[in-house]
Amino acid sequence: MKITKLETFLVKPRWLFLKIHTDEGLVGLGEPITEGRARTCATAIAEIEPYLIGKDPTRVVHHWQAIYRHAFYRGGPVLTSALSGVDHALWDLAGKALGVPVYKLLGGPTRDRVRLYKGGARPENIKEYIDMGFTAFKTGVAKDRPARIVESKAFIDHAVEHFASMREAAGPEIDIAIDFHGALSPQVAKVLIHELEPYHPMFIEEPVQCQNVDIMADLAHSTHVPIATGERIFTKWGFREILEKRAASILQPDLCHAGGITEGRLIAGMAEAYYAGIAPHNPLGPISLAVAIQLDAAIPNFIAQEHTTLGDGYLKEPFVMKDGFVDLPTKPGLGIELDEEALVDKIDHDWRNRESY
């Protein structure tokens, strides 16, 4: 089997899908996207294409290394996202060629179902989502304006009251995480973490900018609440420092950015050696979710999976959630098939990151 063509297409609301075609008719799917830079990633895929044409797609790790290492400038959000999408599609092809799900190529399943958590929860809607079956949620820091370097008691109280009201509405059995989005100063983050401790967050995500590893480590060492990070960290090399400095005990690699399934498996193994858990980041599309579920199935230190869509309107057979979990797919490769007819009115977009100065 040889690769014949790489094809990318923009998909609403803000995604980029990839198809890798072969001379045997098998097609691999991937999602290579940096949010707000879809066309840039598509160009990066086009620059990778000449290397892959005529190659055997099942040499997945070899192609990962070749694409990453042949370039003088390595890594970063765009190049690693492009590589991630290629990696998805190559694993999909390898699984389809052998007639097995990707997780079986990674050593087989360590679980029969994958726990999902719901983002964007608020006090007024959390009970509705609990009734739908969710048992884990994530919210943000409630604020009426951007945070200052040093904040008032009113700012802290408002944020804490919001989280406390969610805890009251959900009860003690439900897990609720909170994402600071790296938008608070270290000074404010430390105070807010301390004030949130009585309400037992599941984890606190990106309490400060993820590049500020030493300060994140200081925060992690000063609280009993787990610190999580990873959506803006790339490859095993990026996560190494986080683990070595004990800056987080929950890693959140985004498999559309951090290097795909190949790199995600290695990051999970590194995390296991440090007794850290994995909760993959995923604010993207159904291919991204399918990719994450394959990894989640195969690793022992999985915690919960973020998602935005189960694939309705995009996949011929969307994922089905029951009691907060989805069963492992059993079809070969990533286990999904795009609904081409449903996608017709979703092709192309001009999504941009929100600008606020």
C-alpha positions, 0 to 999 in steps of 0.5 A: 500500500502506498500513499497517493494524495493528501487532501485537506478541507476546512470544516465549520465551525473552525476545524481542518480535516485531513484525508490521506489517500492510498493506492488500495482505496483506503483513506486515513482521517486526521485533524491537523489544526491550530485554532485560528490558523487553519489555512496555515496548517493546510499549507504545512500539510501541503509542504509535508505531502511530497515526502509522503507520496509513494510511501508505506503509510503503516511505517507510522513512527518512522514517518513521525521522526522523518517529518519532525527531524528533517526540518531545521526548525522543529516543533511549535504550534503550527508544525506540530499540529500539522504533524499531529494530523498526519499521524492520526491519518497514518494510524487510521490507515494502519488499523484499517489495513490490519482490520483492528482498532488503533488501540489494539495496535497500542497493546490493547484496551485497558478499559471498556469505556471512556469517561467524558467531562463536559466543559462550559458548565454553569450553576444554572445548567449543571443539573441539566447535564447531570440528568443527561448522565455527565459526572464530571464538568469543567468551568472557568473563572467567573469575572466581570473584567480581565484580571489585574496583577493584584486583585481585590477581595471582591474579584476573588469573592465573585470567582469563589462564589460562582464555583461554590454555587456549582458545587452546591448545585451538583453535590459532593459526588460530582467532579468539577474542574476549573480552568484559569486559562493562564489568564491570571497573574501568579499573585492572583492565582495563588490567592484564588487557589487557596480560596477554592480549596474547601470546594474540592476542585477536580483539578485547576487547569493552567493556573498561570501561563504554561511557559511559566513552569517554575511558578506553576511548580510553586503553585502545585507544591503549595496546594493539595488540589491537582494542577493540570496543564498541557493544551499549549505544550508540544511533544515529549520534550515540552512535557518533560520539564513539567514532570521533572519540576512537578509543575502538574500532576495531570497532563492534558496533551492535545493530540491535534497539537502535541504530536498525535497518537504516537507522541501522546502514548509516549507522554502518557508513559512519561507521566505514568513514571511520575505517577501523573494522570492523563486527561487529553485536551479537546475543544475540536471536532469528531476526528479529534475525539476519535483519536483521543478515545483510541489513546484513552483506551490504551493507557493505564493513567487516563482520567477523563476526556474533554470533548465538544461534539460526539459527531452528530452531523459529521459522522455516519455513526456518532459516538453515544454517551451513556452514564457519562461514558462512551464505549470503545469503538470496535471498527478498524483504525479510528473507528469512524466514517465521515458523513459526506452528505451531512458535511456538504453545507459545513465546508469552508469557514473564516474563523478567527481568534477573538481580538481584545486589546 
